[in-house]
Amino acid sequence: MSTPDLDEDQLAAYLHLTPQKVRRLADRGKIPGRRVGGSWRFSEAEIHSWLEDRIGASDSEELSKVQQVVDRWSAQDPDSLCLSDLLPMEAIEVPFLARTRGSVVRRICSLAASTGLLWDSDRMAEAVLAREDLHPTALDNGVALLHPRRPQTSILGGPLLALAVSPQPIPFGNKSGHLTDVFFLICSTDDRVHLQVLAKISRLLANTDFLDELRVCDDPKAAWRLLDKHEQLLDQPEVQK
């Protein structure tokens, strides 16, 4: 069932902006929307995609601002979303030996399926590869945040993460030519949870030494414990940047 469009006042409340600022951004093409009877209307799905793109392109300072927007948008306490709870041990592979884009996606989807929460590994892999063809998710820091374009609700028993760390970086479509050696798979049943997970992972990567330590982990248990430790540090207000 499709969700109703948002008007200028509703979107302004979600983004913590004034309606005038929302109109200016829409007039300049900075926010996706369409004019109806002289006023702007905004599709919730398109706003989700816009927020997702902002998360992927943000630096540490901007991520904190985007996180606030995502928290308001999701109407969820950010501390209640725990990445380590979404990452079962069997969905982690260290070391990860896949060496091509296709084999990476198929293997990490297979890891997710081993948890019993993903019921169709092949379908998820197809959806993730389609998303990669549309817009690669490999970041300059060597991490790829794999996910389908839309939540695959019909093949998931619940939100789920998978993680793989390769001993050797590989080409994975990064626009700047950087190689990739850390792969997260984000499987969400809801757009809003997806944005929460994506924003929190992005902050984890930007604000801590997590990546350096992750790359020297030698087994899944060490990788899970590391993520859990850094997530707890991230959730402490006094150490947030």
C-alpha positions in Angstrom: 0.0 0.0 0.0 1.5 3.3 -1.0 2.0 6.1 1.5 0.5 9.5 1.1 2.6 12.4 -0.2 3.9 15.0 2.2 3.2 18.6 1.9 5.7 21.4 2.5 4.8 21.8 6.2 5.0 18.1 6.9 8.4 17.7 5.2 9.7 20.8 6.9 8.8 19.2 10.3 10.6 16.0 9.5 13.7 17.7 8.2 13.8 20.3 11.0 13.6 23.1 8.4 11.2 26.0 7.8 8.6 25.5 5.1 10.2 28.5 3.3 13.6 26.6 3.3 11.9 23.5 1.9 10.3 25.5 -0.9 13.6 27.1 -1.8 15.3 23.7 -1.9 12.5 22.2 -4.0 12.5 25.2 -6.4 16.3 24.7 -6.9 15.9 20.9 -7.5 17.8 20.1 -4.2 14.9 18.0 -2.9 12.8 15.7 -5.1 9.2 16.7 -5.4 6.5 17.8 -7.8 4.2 20.9 -8.0 0.5 20.3 -7.4 -1.7 23.4 -7.7 1.1 25.8 -7.0 2.4 23.9 -3.9 5.1 21.2 -3.6 4.3 17.6 -2.8 6.9 15.0 -1.8 6.9 11.3 -2.2 8.0 9.5 1.0 9.9 6.9 -1.1 11.8 9.6 -3.0 12.7 11.4 0.2 14.0 8.1 1.6 16.2 7.8 -1.5 17.4 11.4 -1.1 18.3 10.8 2.5 20.2 7.6 1.5 22.2 9.5 -1.0 23.1 12.2 1.6 24.2 9.6 4.0 26.5 8.0 1.4 28.1 11.4 0.5 28.5 12.9 3.9 31.5 13.5 6.1 31.6 13.0 9.8 30.2 16.4 10.7 27.4 16.2 8.1 26.6 12.6 9.2 25.6 13.8 12.7 23.2 16.3 11.1 21.8 13.6 8.8 21.5 11.2 11.7 19.2 13.7 13.5 17.0 13.9 10.4 16.9 10.2 10.1 16.0 9.8 13.8 13.1 12.2 13.4 12.0 10.6 10.2 12.0 7.1 11.6 10.3 8.1 14.9 12.6 5.5 16.5 14.9 5.9 19.5 18.4 5.6 17.8 19.8 3.8 20.9 17.2 1.1 20.4 18.6 0.0 17.1 21.6 -2.2 17.8 23.8 -3.3 14.9 25.4 -6.1 16.8 21.9 -7.6 17.4 21.2 -7.5 13.6 24.5 -9.3 12.8 24.5 -13.0 13.7 27.8 -14.8 14.0 27.0 -17.1 11.0 26.6 -14.0 8.8 30.2 -12.9 9.2 33.1 -14.3 7.1 36.7 -13.4 8.0 38.7 -14.0 5.9 36.5 -13.5 2.8 37.9 -15.1 -0.3 35.5 -13.9 -3.1 37.4 -12.0 -5.7 34.8 -10.7 -8.2 31.8 -8.4 -7.8 29.3 -11.1 -8.6 30.9 -13.7 -6.3 31.1 -11.2 -3.5 27.4 -10.4 -3.7 26.4 -14.1 -4.1 28.6 -15.2 -1.2 27.5 -12.5 1.2 23.8 -13.1 0.4 24.5 -16.8 1.1 25.9 -15.9 4.5 22.8 -13.9 5.2 20.6 -16.9 4.1 22.5 -19.2 6.5 20.8 -17.4 9.4 17.3 -18.5 8.4 16.1 -14.9 8.1 16.8 -14.6 4.4 14.7 -17.1 2.5 15.9 -16.5 -1.1 19.6 -15.8 -1.5 19.5 -15.7 -5.3 16.7 -13.2 -5.4 18.5 -10.9 -2.9 21.7 -11.2 -4.9 19.9 -10.1 -8.0 18.4 -7.1 -6.2 21.7 -6.1 -4.8 23.5 -6.4 -8.1 20.8 -4.3 -9.8 21.3 -1.6 -7.1 25.1 -1.8 -7.8 24.5 -1.3 -11.5 22.3 1.7 -10.8 24.7 3.3 -8.3 27.8 1.6 -6.8 27.9 1.5 -3.0 31.7 1.2 -2.7 33.1 4.1 -0.6 36.5 5.7 -0.8 37.4 4.1 2.6 37.3 0.6 1.1 33.9 -0.3 2.4 30.8 -1.3 0.3 27.4 -0.9 1.9 25.5 -3.4 -0.1 21.7 -3.3 -0.2 18.8 -3.6 -2.7 17.1 -0.6 -4.0 13.9 -1.4 -2.1 13.3 -3.6 1.0 12.8 -7.2 0.1 10.0 -7.8 2.5 8.7 -11.0 0.9 12.0 -12.9 1.4 13.0 -11.7 4.8 12.0 -12.8 8.3 13.4 -9.6 9.8 16.1 -7.0 9.4 19.6 -8.5 9.1 23.2 -7.6 8.5 26.0 -9.6 7.0 29.7 -8.7 7.1 32.7 -9.9 5.2 36.4 -8.8 5.3 38.7 -9.7 2.5 42.5 -10.1 3.1 43.1 -8.5 -0.3 41.2 -5.4 -1.6 39.4 -5.9 -5.0 37.9 -3.5 -7.6 34.2 -3.1 -6.7 33.0 -0.1 -8.7 34.2 2.8 -6.6 33.9 5.9 -8.7 37.4 7.2 -7.6 39.1 3.9 -8.4 39.6 2.9 -4.7 39.7 -0.8 -4.0 37.3 -2.5 -1.5 37.9 -5.0 1.2 35.1 -4.6 3.7 31.5 -5.6 2.7 28.4 -5.0 4.7 25.0 -6.4 3.4 22.0 -4.5 4.8 18.8 -6.4 4.5 15.8 -4.4 5.8 12.1 -5.0 5.8 11.3 -1.3 6.1 12.7 1.9 4.5 12.9 3.7 7.8 14.9 1.0 9.6 17.1 0.8 6.5 18.0 4.5 6.9 18.6 4.1 10.6 21.0 1.1 9.9 22.8 2.9 7.1 23.2 6.1 9.1 24.6 4.3 12.1 27.0 2.2 10.1 28.2 5.3 8.3 28.8 7.1 11.7 30.6 4.0 13.0 33.0 4.1 10.0 33.5 7.9 10.2 33.9 8.5 13.9 36.1 5.6 15.2 39.1 3.5 14.5 36.8 0.7 13.8 38.0 0.0 10.3 41.6 -0.2 11.1 40.9 -2.7 13.8 38.4 -4.7 11.7 41.0 -5.3 9.0 43.3 -7.1 11.4 40.6 -9.4 12.9 41.3 -13.0 12.2 37.9 -14.6 12.7 34.1 -13.8 12.9 34.0 -13.7 16.7 36.7 -11.0 16.9 34.9 -9.0 14.2 31.6 -9.2 16.0 33.1 -8.2 19.3 34.8 -5.3 17.7 31.6 -4.0 16.2 29.8 -4.4 19.5 32.5 -2.5 21.4 32.6 0.4 18.9 28.9 0.6 18.7 28.6 1.0 22.5 31.2 3.8 22.3 29.3 5.5 19.5 26.1 5.4 21.6 27.7 7.3 24.5 26.8 11.0 24.0 30.0 12.2 25.7 32.2 10.6 23.0 30.2 11.6 20.0 31.8 14.1 17.8 
